[in-house]
């Protein structure tokens, strides 16, 4: 089968090679998926540059790709919930990525059924953002009646996180450009702040939770609007000791990340707040809950920007690296 393979890490980026590799056979708890569509993400470029080696030390050569949609071709002897012909999607297990290939053998627990109203192309854009939102709220453990500020919530993450937050009974604040206000307000936002007209740090205070999508430059302001004892979960800051412990990393890595994230821990400590870094992991059960939360009457919001073939994977990676996309960049891997 054809696959896009990383042969060496390169901090300046590196071209993937399209190679013929052996088609995998599913182990007893694995599902063999014929991949129709895979989404390309900033995470893929981070892996190529070697930026996540301390979190996930992949062996090379490595078949790349983190999220996908496809059809079950075969199942292992211990698989209980899927059978040949099922439409499935998921985030590849952290320990064994490989969505940029014609076939992938995936742990059953990483998969979920694709909602009927989603095409394969649409479904491939969902897992990473959906699981990120679910896992952020899992860390926060919010209660109905509390509030959350989602920084930069007009993108694909906000489209998932806002409805999930509303389903939990939270008051939701977010920022973005004014031309996105009506769209996110329809998702349930209680207060939209146009960053061109107002600074959220001047109008918000004592928010129970913050979901950070902007990173270092905004974290001081985000801690400012967070209440005393509140919780901030970041997708763009640095890993810290709390993250390393939660992820079950070695004691040495707990020390290392504890040092790396100390800057943000100190910001949090000033008002008894907590800082957590999130690196999203596979979870088919959480993804299935997402499918149940939305419906054909209230569908998951998906957006595809540009479609490339598997052979054009490097052009797709370059496009994602440049940013400014208005939706996910996807690869058509197999014809349906």
VMD Tcl script that draws the C-alpha trace (Angstrom):
set ca {
  {0.00 0.00 0.00}
  {1.03 3.64 -0.37}
  {1.91 5.72 2.68}
  {3.49 9.10 3.46}
  {6.59 8.36 5.54}
  {8.85 10.53 7.68}
  {12.43 9.25 7.50}
  {14.22 11.88 9.62}
  {13.29 14.71 11.96}
  {14.26 18.19 10.76}
  {13.74 21.38 12.79}
  {13.33 23.31 9.52}
  {10.72 20.90 8.17}
  {11.20 17.96 5.86}
  {9.45 16.42 2.88}
  {7.59 13.17 3.48}
  {8.27 10.29 1.11}
  {5.48 8.38 -0.62}
  {6.51 4.75 -0.19}
  {5.10 1.32 -0.86}
  {4.83 -0.38 2.53}
  {3.27 -3.61 3.74}
  {-0.48 -3.48 4.33}
  {-1.04 -4.00 8.08}
  {-2.90 -6.91 9.58}
  {-5.06 -6.12 12.62}
  {-4.04 -7.55 15.97}
  {-6.73 -9.07 18.19}
  {-7.97 -5.71 19.52}
  {-7.36 -3.75 16.32}
  {-9.56 -2.73 13.42}
  {-8.21 -2.56 9.88}
  {-9.54 0.65 8.33}
  {-9.48 1.56 4.66}
  {-8.69 5.26 4.93}
  {-10.75 7.43 2.61}
  {-9.82 10.85 3.99}
  {-7.16 12.14 6.40}
  {-6.91 15.67 7.77}
  {-3.65 17.61 7.88}
  {-2.93 19.59 11.05}
  {-0.27 21.86 12.58}
  {0.55 18.87 14.81}
  {1.85 17.00 11.76}
  {4.38 19.74 11.07}
  {5.34 19.81 14.75}
  {6.09 16.09 14.64}
  {8.21 16.50 11.49}
  {10.24 19.23 13.20}
  {10.81 16.98 16.23}
  {8.91 19.26 18.58}
  {6.93 16.53 20.34}
  {9.75 13.99 20.77}
  {9.82 14.46 24.53}
  {6.09 13.80 24.78}
  {5.88 10.97 22.22}
  {9.26 9.52 21.16}
  {8.33 8.03 17.78}
  {10.65 5.58 16.07}
  {11.61 6.32 12.47}
  {10.72 5.69 9.71}
  {7.20 6.77 10.67}
  {3.95 6.71 8.71}
  {2.47 10.14 9.41}
  {-1.08 11.35 9.99}
  {-3.21 11.87 13.10}
  {-6.92 11.99 12.18}
  {-8.94 10.18 9.55}
  {-12.23 8.76 8.35}
  {-12.74 5.47 6.56}
  {-14.44 2.11 6.37}
  {-13.77 -1.03 8.39}
  {-12.15 -3.69 6.19}
  {-11.47 -6.36 8.83}
  {-11.41 -6.76 12.62}
  {-9.24 -8.60 15.12}
  {-10.53 -11.58 17.04}
  {-11.25 -9.59 20.23}
  {-12.99 -6.63 18.60}
  {-16.58 -6.30 19.87}
  {-18.09 -3.09 18.55}
  {-17.20 -2.90 14.85}
  {-17.55 -5.08 11.79}
  {-16.56 -4.93 8.13}
  {-18.37 -2.15 6.28}
  {-18.81 0.20 9.26}
  {-18.03 3.88 8.72}
  {-15.54 5.00 11.38}
  {-13.38 7.97 12.29}
  {-10.87 8.79 14.97}
  {-7.66 10.30 16.25}
  {-4.85 7.79 15.75}
  {-3.42 6.44 19.03}
  {-0.54 8.58 20.27}
  {1.75 5.57 20.31}
  {0.94 4.52 16.73}
  {-0.07 7.23 14.30}
  {-0.34 6.52 10.57}
  {-3.43 8.08 8.96}
  {-1.54 9.14 5.80}
  {-1.80 5.65 4.35}
  {-4.25 3.61 2.32}
  {-4.89 1.34 5.32}
  {-4.38 1.67 9.07}
  {-4.65 -0.89 11.86}
  {-6.21 1.03 14.76}
  {-7.00 0.07 18.35}
  {-10.76 -0.42 18.68}
  {-10.89 2.04 21.58}
  {-9.71 4.90 19.37}
  {-12.61 4.62 16.94}
  {-16.19 5.86 16.84}
  {-19.02 5.45 14.31}
  {-19.35 8.37 11.90}
  {-22.71 10.18 12.36}
  {-24.96 9.42 9.39}
  {-25.20 13.04 8.28}
  {-21.41 13.46 7.85}
  {-19.52 12.58 4.69}
  {-16.06 11.00 4.98}
  {-14.47 14.34 4.08}
  {-16.44 16.15 6.79}
  {-15.85 13.42 9.37}
  {-12.07 13.54 8.94}
  {-12.06 17.16 10.14}
  {-13.71 16.36 13.48}
  {-11.66 14.07 15.79}
  {-8.78 16.30 16.93}
  {-10.86 19.39 17.64}
  {-13.75 17.43 19.17}
  {-11.48 15.45 21.48}
  {-9.52 18.56 22.40}
  {-12.71 20.25 23.59}
  {-13.91 17.17 25.47}
  {-10.57 16.61 27.19}
  {-10.19 20.27 28.14}
  {-13.52 20.20 29.97}
  {-12.59 16.84 31.50}
  {-9.58 18.54 33.11}
  {-11.63 21.56 34.23}
  {-14.51 19.55 35.74}
  {-16.93 22.49 35.43}
  {-20.33 22.73 37.10}
  {-23.55 24.09 35.60}
  {-23.88 27.81 36.24}
  {-20.15 28.51 36.01}
  {-18.41 30.43 33.22}
  {-15.70 29.80 30.64}
  {-13.69 32.10 28.39}
  {-12.57 30.50 25.12}
  {-9.87 32.68 23.59}
  {-10.06 32.99 19.82}
  {-13.20 30.87 19.72}
  {-14.22 31.55 16.12}
  {-12.19 28.69 14.60}
  {-12.79 24.96 14.34}
  {-12.08 24.39 18.04}
  {-14.64 26.98 19.07}
  {-17.23 25.32 16.84}
  {-16.85 22.22 19.03}
  {-16.07 23.76 22.41}
  {-18.90 26.31 22.50}
  {-21.80 23.84 22.04}
  {-20.15 21.39 24.45}
  {-19.76 24.15 27.05}
  {-23.43 25.10 26.64}
  {-24.47 21.46 27.04}
  {-22.65 21.52 30.40}
  {-24.65 24.54 31.51}
  {-21.80 27.06 31.27}
  {-21.89 30.74 30.45}
  {-19.54 31.18 27.47}
  {-17.42 34.17 26.49}
  {-15.20 34.34 23.43}
  {-13.27 36.74 21.20}
  {-12.80 37.11 17.48}
  {-13.34 39.40 14.53}
  {-16.77 40.95 14.23}
  {-17.65 39.21 10.98}
  {-17.79 35.93 12.93}
  {-20.05 37.20 15.70}
  {-23.39 36.02 14.31}
  {-22.08 32.53 13.55}
  {-20.65 31.86 17.00}
  {-23.61 33.45 18.74}
  {-25.78 30.86 16.98}
  {-23.57 28.22 18.59}
  {-24.60 29.57 21.99}
  {-21.99 32.18 22.99}
  {-23.36 34.45 25.73}
  {-20.90 37.30 25.17}
  {-18.90 37.85 21.98}
  {-16.04 40.35 22.22}
  {-14.83 41.90 18.97}
  {-11.08 42.19 19.56}
  {-10.89 45.15 17.15}
  {-13.26 47.15 19.36}
  {-12.64 45.86 22.89}
  {-9.92 44.19 24.90}
  {-11.40 41.17 26.69}
  {-9.01 41.79 29.60}
  {-10.80 45.07 30.23}
  {-14.37 43.73 30.12}
  {-14.14 40.28 31.70}
  {-13.29 39.34 35.27}
  {-13.68 36.43 37.67}
  {-14.28 33.84 34.95}
  {-14.27 30.31 36.37}
  {-12.33 28.68 33.51}
  {-10.21 29.70 30.53}
  {-9.52 27.58 27.46}
  {-6.40 29.10 25.90}
  {-5.83 28.76 22.15}
  {-3.42 31.70 21.75}
  {-0.43 30.83 23.92}
  {2.36 32.86 25.48}
  {1.44 36.37 24.34}
  {-2.07 36.17 25.82}
  {-1.59 34.01 28.89}
  {-0.94 36.96 31.26}
  {-4.26 38.56 30.22}
  {-6.06 35.23 30.45}
  {-4.88 34.73 34.01}
  {-6.01 38.30 34.71}
  {-9.65 37.55 33.80}
  {-9.60 34.18 35.59}
  {-11.03 34.20 39.10}
  {-9.03 33.39 42.20}
  {-8.75 29.60 42.33}
  {-9.88 29.25 38.71}
  {-8.55 26.79 36.13}
  {-6.80 27.52 32.83}
  {-6.21 24.83 30.20}
  {-3.82 25.73 27.41}
  {-3.39 24.23 23.96}
  {-0.53 26.54 23.03}
  {1.54 27.10 26.15}
  {4.29 24.79 27.40}
  {3.87 21.39 29.07}
  {4.37 21.47 32.83}
  {4.78 18.99 35.64}
  {1.03 18.55 36.08}
  {0.76 17.55 32.42}
  {3.65 15.09 32.67}
  {2.17 13.45 35.77}
  {-1.30 13.23 34.22}
  {0.19 11.68 31.06}
  {2.09 9.07 33.10}
  {5.49 10.22 31.84}
  {8.71 9.20 33.58}
  {9.92 10.95 36.74}
  {12.74 12.54 34.73}
  {10.29 13.99 32.22}
  {8.08 15.21 35.06}
  {11.07 17.15 36.37}
  {11.98 18.42 32.90}
  {8.47 19.60 32.04}
  {8.07 20.97 35.55}
  {11.00 23.25 34.80}
  {9.76 24.10 31.28}
  {6.29 25.12 32.44}
  {7.36 26.83 35.65}
  {6.73 30.30 34.16}
  {3.02 29.58 33.77}
  {2.75 27.74 37.08}
  {4.09 30.86 38.80}
  {1.51 33.04 37.03}
  {-1.21 30.71 38.26}
  {0.09 30.55 41.83}
  {-0.33 34.31 42.33}
  {-4.12 33.86 42.72}
  {-4.26 30.19 43.65}
  {-5.17 29.27 40.08}
  {-4.18 26.14 38.18}
  {-2.46 25.81 34.80}
  {-2.74 22.68 32.66}
  {-1.31 21.94 29.22}
  {-3.32 19.64 26.94}
  {-1.92 17.27 24.31}
  {-4.98 15.51 22.96}
  {-5.07 11.71 23.03}
  {-7.26 9.14 21.30}
  {-10.61 8.25 22.86}
  {-13.34 6.62 20.79}
  {-15.88 6.78 23.64}
  {-15.50 10.56 23.92}
  {-15.79 10.91 20.16}
  {-18.98 8.86 20.21}
  {-20.40 11.21 22.87}
  {-19.72 14.09 20.50}
  {-21.79 12.32 17.85}
  {-24.63 11.95 20.36}
  {-24.44 15.59 21.44}
  {-24.97 16.79 17.88}
  {-27.56 15.58 15.35}
  {-28.77 16.08 11.79}
  {-30.99 18.88 13.15}
  {-28.05 20.38 15.05}
  {-25.06 19.06 13.12}
  {-21.38 19.21 13.90}
  {-19.96 22.30 12.21}
  {-17.31 21.20 9.74}
  {-15.37 23.10 7.12}
  {-13.04 21.83 4.41}
  {-10.63 24.37 2.94}
  {-8.53 22.53 0.36}
  {-8.40 18.92 -0.85}
  {-5.13 17.27 -1.86}
  {-4.24 13.74 -2.95}
  {-1.96 11.54 -0.83}
  {0.81 12.17 -3.35}
  {0.40 15.91 -2.70}
  {0.90 15.56 1.06}
  {3.89 17.92 1.14}
  {1.90 20.67 -0.57}
  {-0.84 20.10 2.02}
  {1.65 20.34 4.88}
  {3.05 23.57 3.43}
  {-0.44 25.05 3.22}
  {-1.15 24.23 6.85}
  {2.22 25.67 7.86}
  {1.29 29.00 6.24}
  {-1.92 29.27 8.28}
  {-4.88 31.47 7.30}
  {-7.01 28.50 6.23}
  {-10.78 28.83 6.51}
  {-11.24 25.15 7.28}
  {-9.34 21.88 7.42}
  {-6.88 20.81 4.75}
  {-7.56 17.18 3.84}
  {-6.02 14.35 1.84}
  {-8.11 12.07 -0.36}
  {-6.38 8.75 0.24}
  {-8.69 6.14 -1.34}
  {-11.65 6.42 -3.66}
  {-14.92 5.41 -2.06}
}
mol new
graphics top color blue
foreach p $ca { graphics top sphere $p radius 0.5 }
foreach p [lrange $ca 0 end-1] q [lrange $ca 1 end] { graphics top cylinder $p $q radius 0.2 }
display resetview
